[in-house]
Amino acid sequence: MENQLQRYFGFTSFRKGQKEVITKIMDGESAAAIFPTGAGKSLCYQLPGVLLPNLTLVVSPLLSLMKDQLDFLIKHNISAARLDSTLERDEYNEIIGKAIHGELKILMISVERFKNERFRYNLEKMKISLLVIDEAHCISEWGHNFRPEYLKLPSYQKEFGVKQVLLLTATATEQVVEDMCLKLNVPRENVKITGSYRENLFLQISPVSESGKNDYLLRRISKLPKDPAIVYVTLQKTAEKVSELLCSNNINAHYYHAGMNNLERDLIQNDFMTGKLDCVVATIAFGMGIDKKNIRRVIHYDLPKSIESYSQEIGRSGRDGESSFCEVLANRDNINILENFIYGDTPEKRSINNLLKKIKQNNGLSWEVRIKTLSNDLNIRILPFKTLLVYLGLEGIISPRYTYFDQYSFKYNRTPGEIAGNFEGERKGFVEAIIKNSSTKKTWTYVDISGIQSNYNADRKRIITALEYFEEKGWIELQAKQAVEVYSINTQSFDMESLTEKMYNLFKLREEQGIKKIHEMIAFFESDSCISVKLAEYFGENLSKDNCGHCSYCKTGKAVMVKSTELISLSNFNFREITGEVIGKMGDRFSLLNLTKFLCGINTPVFGKLRIKRLSSFGIFERYSFLDVKNWISKHETGEE
């Protein structure tokens, strides 16, 4: 094994845990590698990817996570590629062709790619040795980055006949490990955990008042202004303000958040990676794709949302093994903001009930879902909506079948006559039916799939296969839009009220667990013992020592977080003055929960429809407790005040 390692990658020895995991894979077994950030998880699939007979398919929540891994493979002359939306048609087709013909060893995709009808068509032709799931903790509801799409991976594994799975993650509690293994049939004895402890990170908890954070941060960054740093904040507007503060004091910084377009975000990330930018002030939208070795500081300007998030975010520093500094500017002022994000993800009972009504009243047992459209109609945010569909699947009400695109369009590179002229007999008649049922508007020609089906009696798969073939030949440039997810309705004989209550209670349980994680984190930061030891224990690792010597507890003792800003009592606000306009604009979409979300600055789909986010009262109580605001509204609505 060491000889193969040196032959392909130039390394003379394995890091801790790598050889054990790779051996399991090469023995034909499924396995999991839970290694700290920067400890070499990627090699656990890269070496088997070269040695296994067929393709290794690597799935990630974000393809940006894969950029450095792909560059590494290509540098070592390994045939590897990734599929993403930036590829030109010819590039996409070339990669697919290589994968089908066995000329590619490693292919990287996002988890959403499995829903792509065109990709699934090609995947059936590929021989796959190993399915690798990066950031595998995303499959668990008990983890910190739960992704509903990940729950479909076991069914994809079965559908495409992949026998072996490798799970990779840096952050997984014992509960998450068990959940991952159960869902993907990985034997517990094949899980290799090397621990999360990193002795090169100094962990500092610094009690700082809210009003003093800017000056404190500025002093901290100014000491070594050129050292690469990430400053984490909770809100997008905070990212912009803090970035502006640093820039005005000659710090080479820029903000980064989900409100920016992809091009802007890519530019900032690339500038940071290449050293053109010294500091990024970011929401949690930034970081998962970052493998910059020399980040010297990670500073949490605002509190992270959980111990798992904290561990993941500080894990981005010091990947070169050199000493790095991780600091939390800690106070209790913004705890409500963190909690409010969690409350904002719980849908109303009436929204859940309306979804169940659509299922019950659906004509037939095949149900087509346009996620964004239905999310907006029901006023459930996208992630909770997808989670609700997963819950209904686990309940046996619905089963996901496949995803297709509502709209296929193409540009002609050859004339319709030239294309049809390549065929004879029945096949020519079929091609002519496709052309006849396609209408050109300016540049693009739109395919009427239902028209072809009814006029020619052809099934959908044959039509898509033909369009794919035309593109492979270079006769057309094909594009697919407007994804539609198709579910089977397994039963419509459920009790509406009891099922609504059950689904709602599942979200309430998630809500309680999210709030609990915040308070676990606060207790962790105020711990009466070594922070590094405590962090290792949280992830099931026993360091066999009481003090690390490189955290603020070991150096100066326990941190005490205070609430530095007193909020004006809600009873001092004029209810009608604040809420009158927005209640009027909400009309029949008014509810206690919607108004609470509005005043706490939590966006929800209906606010976009009603165009009310620009009202001055939006987010006026973002620093107040969600439950306190809800009770305040309730008292006024019932006339108690």
LOPA-330652 format. One record per residue (C-alpha): residue number from 1; x, y, z. Coordinates in steps of 0.001 Angstrom, whole numbers, plus 500000, padded with zeros to 6 digits. Layout:
LOPA-330652
(NUM, (X, Y, Z))
...
end
This chain:
LOPA-330652
(1, (500000, 500000, 500000))
(2, (502878, 502384, 500840))
(3, (504415, 501676, 497432))
(4, (501159, 502632, 495691))
(5, (500944, 505769, 497840))
(6, (504408, 506850, 496767))
(7, (503875, 505855, 493145))
(8, (500734, 507936, 492638))
(9, (501070, 510772, 495153))
(10, (504703, 510926, 496210))
(11, (503987, 510398, 499928))
(12, (506231, 507979, 501838))
(13, (503821, 507205, 504685))
(14, (500169, 507395, 505672))
(15, (498747, 509787, 508213))
(16, (496896, 508509, 511263))
(17, (493846, 506423, 510326))
(18, (494260, 506616, 506538))
(19, (495677, 503140, 505947))
(20, (492981, 501440, 508048))
(21, (490169, 503114, 506097))
(22, (491777, 502502, 502689))
(23, (492360, 498839, 503572))
(24, (488644, 498392, 504356))
(25, (487721, 499934, 501000))
(26, (490208, 497808, 499076))
(27, (488806, 494733, 500859))
(28, (485414, 495521, 499333))
(29, (483786, 496895, 502505))
(30, (482048, 500187, 503260))
(31, (483732, 502501, 505784))
(32, (483736, 505953, 507395))
(33, (486612, 508336, 508159))
(34, (486019, 510926, 510876))
(35, (489225, 512938, 510908))
(36, (489823, 516540, 512010))
(37, (490002, 519259, 509375))
(38, (493217, 519048, 507394))
(39, (494049, 515511, 508590))
(40, (493832, 513877, 505159))
(41, (490295, 512527, 504719))
(42, (490493, 513052, 500948))
(43, (493297, 510532, 500477))
(44, (490927, 507853, 501829))
(45, (489069, 508004, 498496))
(46, (491838, 509322, 496234))
(47, (494115, 506268, 496498))
(48, (491268, 503714, 496200))
(49, (489911, 505848, 493355))
(50, (493098, 505130, 491407))
(51, (493286, 501453, 492370))
(52, (489649, 500347, 492053))
(53, (488602, 499014, 488636))
(54, (485731, 501423, 487959))
(55, (484637, 504997, 488655))
(56, (484682, 506564, 492130))
(57, (481740, 508970, 492453))
(58, (482297, 511708, 495054))
(59, (479235, 513588, 496370))
(60, (479497, 516924, 498135))
(61, (477038, 519510, 499522))
(62, (479042, 522197, 497692))
(63, (481257, 521679, 494676))
(64, (483516, 524491, 495874))
(65, (484615, 521988, 498546))
(66, (486125, 519910, 495783))
(67, (488176, 522497, 493913))
(68, (491455, 521960, 495776))
(69, (491014, 518179, 495784))
(70, (490475, 518202, 492022))
(71, (493536, 520416, 491464))
(72, (495579, 517993, 493588))
(73, (494451, 514973, 491555))
(74, (495090, 516631, 488199))
(75, (498540, 517733, 489401))
(76, (499309, 514052, 490055))
(77, (498046, 513009, 486612))
(78, (494921, 511287, 487957))
(79, (491973, 511344, 485541))
(80, (489437, 513317, 487601))
(81, (486702, 515863, 486892))
(82, (483688, 517587, 488421))
(83, (480299, 518485, 487009))
(84, (478955, 521940, 487746))
(85, (476818, 524625, 486175))
(86, (479833, 526604, 484901))
(87, (480767, 523956, 482312))
(88, (480288, 524620, 478633))
(89, (478270, 522032, 476684))
(90, (481368, 520493, 475080))
(91, (483165, 520228, 478437))
(92, (480135, 518576, 480068))
(93, (479752, 516087, 477231))
(94, (483460, 515258, 477261))
(95, (483405, 514492, 481008))
(96, (480255, 512376, 480707))
(97, (481747, 510507, 477758))
(98, (484944, 509715, 479669))
(99, (482932, 508526, 482689))
(100, (480779, 506235, 480544))
(101, (483750, 504761, 478658))
(102, (485850, 504116, 481764))
(103, (488411, 506837, 480982))
(104, (487715, 508742, 484220))
(105, (488755, 507456, 487658))
(106, (487105, 510062, 489913))
(107, (483999, 512169, 489222))
(108, (482823, 514863, 491660))
(109, (479203, 516006, 491793))
(110, (476887, 517938, 494095))
(111, (474143, 515955, 495809))
(112, (471543, 517818, 493719))
(113, (473025, 516397, 490516))
(114, (471215, 513094, 491224))
(115, (467922, 514894, 490560))
(116, (469053, 515932, 487103))
(117, (467194, 513863, 484524))
(118, (469962, 514159, 481960))
(119, (472651, 513107, 484438))
(120, (470619, 510137, 485672))
(121, (470212, 508953, 482089))
(122, (474003, 508941, 481700))
(123, (474692, 507556, 485184))
(124, (472899, 504336, 484247))
(125, (475645, 503738, 481674))
(126, (478529, 504220, 484134))
(127, (480224, 501473, 486128))
(128, (480772, 502683, 489684))
(129, (483080, 501026, 492216))
(130, (482666, 503428, 495136))
(131, (480240, 506135, 496297))
(132, (482007, 508720, 498492))
(133, (479896, 511066, 500605))
(134, (481819, 514151, 501697))
(135, (480548, 516131, 504720))
(136, (478543, 513009, 505542))
(137, (477200, 514510, 508785))
(138, (474752, 516378, 506501))
(139, (472713, 513170, 506303))
(140, (471817, 513352, 509998))
(141, (469052, 515502, 511456))
(142, (471036, 515532, 514682))
(143, (474022, 517176, 513035))
(144, (474524, 520889, 512467))
(145, (474238, 521065, 508670))
(146, (471338, 518716, 507961))
(147, (470589, 518589, 504214))
(148, (467287, 516905, 503283))
(149, (468713, 515993, 499843))
(150, (471286, 513807, 501622))
(151, (468530, 511553, 502978))
(152, (467894, 510385, 499411))
(153, (471453, 509058, 498998))
(154, (470647, 505543, 500297))
(155, (467924, 505170, 497653))
(156, (470287, 506495, 494934))
(157, (472921, 503986, 496050))
(158, (470396, 501171, 495654))
(159, (468941, 502510, 492389))
(160, (472316, 502684, 490639))
(161, (473667, 499475, 492146))
(162, (476645, 500909, 494054))
(163, (477799, 498319, 496594))
(164, (480444, 500273, 498495))
(165, (480201, 503579, 500369))
(166, (482816, 505759, 502056))
(167, (481632, 508461, 504497))
(168, (483870, 511456, 505248))
(169, (483416, 514187, 507850))
(170, (485347, 516187, 510427))
(171, (482533, 516837, 512900))
(172, (480274, 514088, 514155))
(173, (479018, 513343, 517653))
(174, (478323, 509712, 518598))
(175, (474624, 510177, 517781))
(176, (475471, 511502, 514304))
(177, (477921, 508625, 513662))
(178, (475238, 506065, 514507))
(179, (472717, 507860, 512290))
(180, (475110, 507985, 509308))
(181, (476028, 504309, 509621))
(182, (472417, 503202, 509986))
(183, (471229, 505094, 506918))
(184, (474034, 503882, 504624))
(185, (474693, 500402, 506048))
(186, (478255, 501062, 507181))
(187, (479399, 498550, 509855))
(188, (480146, 500423, 513088))
(189, (483485, 498612, 513388))
(190, (484500, 500132, 510014))
(191, (484304, 503692, 511383))
(192, (487739, 505194, 512019))
(193, (487759, 508198, 514364))
(194, (491108, 509903, 514890))
(195, (489818, 512736, 517083))
(196, (489245, 516462, 516621))
(197, (491993, 517794, 518883))
(198, (494533, 520121, 517240))
(199, (497410, 521320, 519358))
(200, (498386, 524143, 516997))
(201, (495169, 526105, 517650))
(202, (494989, 528561, 520549))
(203, (491328, 528799, 521599))
(204, (490464, 532152, 523169))
(205, (487113, 533163, 524699))
(206, (487197, 536946, 525241))
(207, (484290, 538597, 527095))
(208, (483721, 541827, 525127))
(209, (480766, 544214, 525374))
(210, (478682, 544727, 522250))
(211, (479663, 548407, 522087))
(212, (483340, 547537, 522470))
(213, (483572, 544837, 519783))
(214, (484578, 547113, 516910))
(215, (487527, 548677, 518748))
(216, (488591, 545302, 520113))
(217, (488477, 543665, 516674))
(218, (490357, 546535, 515075))
(219, (493140, 546321, 517663))
(220, (493361, 542558, 517241))
(221, (493532, 542623, 513416))
(222, (495883, 545631, 513328))
(223, (498557, 543770, 515292))
(224, (499241, 541526, 512276))
(225, (497192, 543083, 509456))
(226, (498648, 540932, 506661))
(227, (497988, 537594, 508364))
(228, (495117, 535785, 506580))
(229, (491993, 535990, 508749))
(230, (488289, 535141, 508703))
(231, (485868, 537138, 510852))
(232, (482513, 535382, 511321))
(233, (479293, 537331, 511910))
(234, (475611, 536364, 512082))
(235, (473883, 538925, 509849))
(236, (474621, 540045, 506286))
(237, (474406, 543720, 507208))
(238, (476914, 543157, 510046))
(239, (479353, 541624, 507554))
(240, (479151, 544766, 505412))
(241, (479510, 547176, 508355))
(242, (482466, 545364, 509929))
(243, (484190, 545073, 506548))
(244, (483716, 548805, 505989))
(245, (485205, 549505, 509445))
(246, (488302, 547418, 508708))
(247, (488792, 548890, 505228))
(248, (488534, 552446, 506566))
(249, (491406, 551542, 508911))
(250, (493666, 550266, 506119))
(251, (492898, 546563, 506580))
(252, (492621, 544738, 503249))
(253, (489181, 543193, 503937))
(254, (485908, 542403, 502171))
(255, (482520, 541070, 503215))
(256, (481001, 537786, 501993))
(257, (477429, 536577, 502445))
(258, (474564, 534722, 500751))
(259, (472978, 537979, 499560))
(260, (475759, 538450, 496999))
(261, (475608, 536872, 493562))
(262, (477767, 533844, 492717))
(263, (480213, 535844, 490620))
(264, (480892, 538311, 493457))
(265, (481332, 535509, 495992))
(266, (483697, 533565, 493718))
(267, (485798, 536681, 493174))
(268, (486138, 537331, 496916))
(269, (486975, 533691, 497632))
(270, (489598, 533559, 494853))
(271, (491193, 536820, 496022))
(272, (491427, 535452, 499556))
(273, (492845, 532128, 498371))
(274, (495538, 533804, 496248))
(275, (496502, 536342, 498920))
(276, (495114, 539431, 497175))
(277, (492750, 539804, 500132))
(278, (493936, 539494, 503744))
(279, (490654, 539311, 505629))
(280, (487112, 538131, 504875))
(281, (484184, 539213, 507064))
(282, (481600, 536546, 506484))
(283, (478404, 534867, 507472))
(284, (478479, 531068, 507613))
(285, (477930, 531113, 503815))
(286, (481744, 531330, 503656))
(287, (484143, 528591, 504581))
(288, (482978, 525156, 503470))
(289, (484942, 525458, 500242))
(290, (488024, 526987, 501810))
(291, (491210, 524936, 501994))
(292, (493670, 527759, 502506))
(293, (496548, 526338, 504522))
(294, (497844, 529514, 506177))
(295, (494786, 531098, 507798))
(296, (496281, 532437, 511004))
(297, (493140, 533761, 512714))
(298, (489477, 532866, 512892))
(299, (487563, 535426, 514932))
(300, (483909, 535030, 515863))
(301, (482669, 538613, 516037))
(302, (479252, 537100, 516825))
(303, (478614, 533803, 518557))
(304, (478491, 530676, 516367))
(305, (475206, 528731, 516406))
(306, (476457, 525501, 518002))
(307, (479555, 523691, 519255))
(308, (479618, 521767, 515936))
(309, (479611, 525025, 513957))
(310, (482342, 526453, 516179))
(311, (484500, 523360, 515685))
(312, (484010, 523417, 511926))
(313, (484735, 527137, 511605))
(314, (487894, 527198, 513751))
(315, (488991, 524112, 511789))
(316, (489686, 526372, 508827))
(317, (492689, 527913, 510561))
(318, (496203, 526538, 510796))
(319, (495877, 523730, 508273))
(320, (499607, 524047, 507621))
(321, (500242, 522868, 511205))
(322, (501583, 526257, 512294))
(323, (500251, 528077, 515364))
(324, (496940, 529827, 514768))
(325, (494592, 531906, 516882))
(326, (490851, 531315, 517258))
(327, (488902, 533872, 519264))
(328, (485267, 534419, 520236))
(329, (484213, 537978, 521142))
(330, (481691, 536772, 523669))
(331, (478661, 538404, 525237))
(332, (474997, 537493, 525646))
(333, (473566, 540367, 523592))
(334, (472948, 538461, 520350))
(335, (471730, 535134, 521715))
(336, (468180, 536125, 520755))
(337, (469223, 536611, 517118))
(338, (470628, 533069, 516998))
(339, (467476, 531667, 518601))
(340, (465207, 533643, 516263))
(341, (466753, 532005, 513181))
(342, (465745, 528644, 514632))
(343, (462198, 529738, 515467))
(344, (461883, 531122, 511948))
(345, (462276, 527654, 510400))
(346, (459207, 526179, 512101))
(347, (456243, 526315, 509677))
(348, (452716, 527173, 510745))
(349, (450295, 524320, 511327))
(350, (448000, 525695, 508641))
(351, (450852, 525539, 506109))
(352, (451483, 521882, 506926))
(353, (447740, 521225, 506782))
(354, (447488, 522886, 503357))
(355, (450274, 520652, 502010))
(356, (448517, 517530, 503299))
(357, (445327, 518778, 501644))
(358, (447133, 518949, 498286))
(359, (448342, 515361, 498712))
(360, (444922, 514089, 499771))
(361, (443119, 515859, 496935))
(362, (445701, 515041, 494245))
(363, (444109, 513356, 491250))
(364, (446040, 510093, 490953))
(365, (448970, 508615, 492830))
(366, (451704, 510473, 490928))
(367, (452370, 513908, 492436))
(368, (454488, 516573, 490760))
(369, (456140, 519211, 492950))
(370, (457779, 522459, 491896))
(371, (459709, 523115, 495096))
(372, (460115, 526891, 494946))
(373, (456562, 527522, 493722))
(374, (454957, 525325, 496367))
(375, (457267, 526670, 499090))
(376, (456063, 530186, 498242))
(377, (452399, 529163, 498041))
(378, (452504, 527452, 501419))
(379, (454738, 530085, 503043))
(380, (457322, 527550, 504213))
(381, (460993, 528350, 503740))
(382, (462806, 526101, 501232))
(383, (464885, 524031, 503690))
(384, (462004, 523330, 506126))
(385, (459764, 522539, 503126))
(386, (462232, 519959, 501807))
(387, (462540, 518582, 505340))
(388, (458749, 518281, 505562))
(389, (458711, 516244, 502336))
(390, (461382, 513976, 503830))
(391, (459295, 513535, 507002))
(392, (456255, 512582, 504922))
(393, (458430, 510079, 503082))
(394, (459605, 508533, 506346))
(395, (455954, 508388, 507449))
(396, (455166, 506342, 504330))
(397, (452795, 508941, 502842))
(398, (454919, 509730, 499785))
(399, (458009, 508283, 498065))
(400, (460436, 510260, 495874))
(401, (460661, 508811, 492362))
(402, (462659, 511091, 490112))
(403, (463151, 514681, 489025))
(404, (462558, 515919, 485523))
(405, (462777, 519289, 483861))
(406, (459609, 521047, 482865))
(407, (461241, 522845, 480005))
(408, (463707, 521601, 477398))
(409, (465000, 524022, 474825))
(410, (467824, 524018, 472311))
(411, (469683, 526025, 469703))
(412, (470067, 524518, 466235))
(413, (473665, 523951, 465113))
(414, (472329, 522055, 462048))
(415, (469104, 522693, 460132))
(416, (466054, 520569, 461073))
(417, (466257, 518905, 457661))
(418, (469919, 517980, 458130))
(419, (469159, 516429, 461530))
(420, (466215, 514377, 460238))
(421, (468283, 513359, 457218))
(422, (470550, 511265, 459448))
(423, (467731, 508779, 460076))
(424, (465497, 506443, 458118))
(425, (462114, 504746, 458512))
(426, (460375, 504894, 461889))
(427, (463310, 506636, 463551))
(428, (463148, 509422, 460982))
(429, (459412, 509813, 461643))
(430, (460120, 510071, 465383))
(431, (462811, 512745, 464865))
(432, (460475, 514707, 462595))
(433, (457784, 514522, 465316))
(434, (460240, 516093, 467787))
(435, (461068, 518878, 465325))
(436, (457407, 519446, 464421))
(437, (456459, 519771, 468114))
(438, (459235, 522238, 468877))
(439, (458685, 525985, 468409))
(440, (461443, 528520, 467895))
(441, (461299, 531879, 469670))
(442, (464216, 534124, 468723))
(443, (467329, 532062, 469573))
(444, (465935, 529102, 471493))
(445, (463615, 526342, 470306))
(446, (461235, 524975, 472959))
(447, (460268, 521293, 473008))
(448, (456606, 520362, 473594))
(449, (457204, 516988, 475228))
(450, (453529, 516320, 475982))
(451, (452687, 517155, 472332))
(452, (455230, 514628, 471067))
(453, (453930, 512014, 473522))
(454, (450330, 512407, 472387))
(455, (450984, 512806, 468636))
(456, (453624, 510118, 468264))
(457, (452891, 507823, 471231))
(458, (456502, 508009, 472401))
(459, (457520, 507790, 476050))
(460, (459344, 510642, 477743))
(461, (462604, 508730, 478180))
(462, (462920, 508121, 474454))
(463, (462381, 511835, 473719))
(464, (465061, 512905, 476232))
(465, (467422, 510219, 474922))
(466, (466976, 511567, 471385))
(467, (467662, 515158, 472483))
(468, (470771, 513972, 474369))
(469, (471919, 512148, 471244))
(470, (471412, 515253, 469074))
(471, (473587, 517203, 471501))
(472, (476263, 514502, 471671))
(473, (476491, 514751, 467877))
(474, (476805, 518545, 468108))
(475, (473619, 519116, 466085))
(476, (471975, 521156, 468856))
(477, (472914, 522961, 472082))
(478, (470531, 521639, 474738))
(479, (469430, 523148, 478039))
(480, (466955, 522034, 480721))
(481, (465116, 524299, 483180))
(482, (462403, 524316, 485864))
(483, (462958, 521143, 487856))
(484, (459874, 519161, 488830))
(485, (460171, 516526, 491559))
(486, (457885, 513537, 491085))
(487, (456593, 511602, 494095))
(488, (454419, 508539, 494441))
(489, (451512, 509027, 496826))
(490, (451450, 505794, 498807))
(491, (448247, 506571, 500672))
(492, (445600, 509286, 500811))
(493, (443718, 507690, 503692))
(494, (445500, 509522, 506496))
(495, (443865, 511640, 509179))
(496, (444566, 515285, 508333))
(497, (444505, 516683, 511851))
(498, (446578, 514011, 513580))
(499, (449199, 513960, 510799))
(500, (449399, 517773, 510811))
(501, (449979, 517655, 514559))
(502, (452630, 514944, 514209))
(503, (454569, 516810, 511503))
(504, (454331, 520079, 513444))
(505, (455653, 518381, 516583))
(506, (458663, 517067, 514637))
(507, (459547, 520655, 513731))
(508, (458987, 521754, 517328))
(509, (461399, 519012, 518419))
(510, (464009, 520289, 515941))
(511, (463375, 523784, 517269))
(512, (463933, 522679, 520877))
(513, (467124, 520864, 519925))
(514, (468422, 523909, 518053))
(515, (467792, 526165, 521053))
(516, (469394, 523566, 523315))
(517, (472532, 523541, 521131))
(518, (472896, 527319, 521560))
(519, (472778, 527032, 525335))
(520, (475138, 524041, 525318))
(521, (477562, 526242, 523402))
(522, (477265, 529110, 525907))
(523, (477918, 526686, 528789))
(524, (480894, 525339, 526827))
(525, (482401, 528830, 526409))
(526, (481907, 529518, 530139))
(527, (483283, 526118, 531127))
(528, (485067, 525502, 534422))
(529, (487673, 523410, 532611))
(530, (490049, 523383, 529638))
(531, (488277, 524365, 526400))
(532, (490318, 522058, 524148))
(533, (489710, 519034, 526400))
(534, (486009, 519881, 526624))
(535, (485746, 520211, 522822))
(536, (487438, 516846, 522297))
(537, (485082, 515213, 524829))
(538, (482058, 516588, 522984))
(539, (483103, 514611, 519911))
(540, (483815, 511458, 521906))
(541, (487588, 511825, 522270))
(542, (489440, 511340, 525578))
(543, (492685, 513321, 525624))
(544, (493876, 511671, 528865))
(545, (494894, 515079, 530260))
(546, (493087, 517879, 532076))
(547, (494790, 520908, 530526))
(548, (496000, 521664, 527012))
(549, (498076, 524760, 527778))
(550, (496855, 526536, 524627))
(551, (493411, 527905, 525484))
(552, (492176, 530924, 527428))
(553, (490987, 528766, 530347))
(554, (494466, 527279, 530812))
(555, (496068, 530729, 530553))
(556, (493671, 533044, 532403))
(557, (490797, 530952, 533771))
(558, (487058, 530790, 533182))
(559, (485355, 533281, 530841))
(560, (482134, 534952, 531968))
(561, (479841, 536279, 529259))
(562, (477713, 539270, 530213))
(563, (474721, 541004, 528664))
(564, (476186, 544413, 527927))
(565, (473176, 546153, 526344))
(566, (469823, 546552, 528032))
(567, (466881, 546502, 525625))
(568, (463952, 548871, 526016))
(569, (460951, 547014, 527416))
(570, (458434, 545946, 524747))
(571, (455691, 547537, 526831))
(572, (457161, 550954, 525946))
(573, (456434, 550485, 522218))
(574, (453218, 551609, 520529))
(575, (451737, 548411, 519069))
(576, (449404, 550070, 516524))
(577, (452091, 552467, 515341))
(578, (454574, 549661, 514702))
(579, (452223, 547003, 513331))
(580, (449311, 548898, 511738))
(581, (450721, 549184, 508215))
(582, (452122, 545660, 508014))
(583, (448952, 544030, 509401))
(584, (446958, 545890, 506749))
(585, (449264, 544709, 503969))
(586, (449258, 541100, 505210))
(587, (445485, 540820, 504796))
(588, (444391, 537177, 504912))
(589, (448026, 536075, 505237))
(590, (448143, 537634, 508685))
(591, (448974, 535307, 511555))
(592, (450593, 535671, 514953))
(593, (453625, 533723, 513707))
(594, (454020, 535754, 510495))
(595, (453880, 539059, 512360))
(596, (456404, 537806, 514933))
(597, (458782, 536722, 512167))
(598, (458355, 540086, 510444))
(599, (459153, 542153, 513547))
(600, (462122, 539887, 514412))
(601, (463536, 540301, 510885))
(602, (463108, 536666, 509863))
(603, (462320, 536412, 506168))
(604, (459615, 534026, 504981))
(605, (458236, 533512, 501424))
(606, (455010, 535452, 501919))
(607, (456960, 538653, 502687))
(608, (458356, 538631, 499142))
(609, (454900, 538197, 497657))
(610, (453463, 541016, 499762))
(611, (456528, 543246, 499215))
(612, (456646, 544242, 502867))
(613, (460326, 543724, 503721))
(614, (461025, 547367, 502904))
(615, (458695, 548622, 505613))
(616, (460556, 550416, 508390))
(617, (459235, 548047, 511069))
(618, (460805, 544943, 509476))
(619, (463360, 543579, 511951))
(620, (462689, 546282, 514523))
(621, (462849, 543625, 517267))
(622, (465644, 541459, 515839))
(623, (467552, 541565, 519149))
(624, (464514, 540657, 521236))
(625, (463399, 537169, 522220))
(626, (461117, 535634, 519593))
(627, (458841, 534246, 522298))
(628, (458672, 537622, 524113))
(629, (457696, 539389, 520867))
(630, (455116, 536702, 520116))
(631, (453585, 537082, 523593))
(632, (453584, 540882, 523243))
(633, (451655, 540627, 519960))
(634, (449286, 538037, 521424))
(635, (448369, 540245, 524380))
(636, (447561, 543176, 522102))
(637, (445574, 541028, 519693))
(638, (443474, 539595, 522515))
(639, (442993, 543021, 524092))
(640, (444918, 542224, 527265))
(641, (446893, 545444, 526884))
end
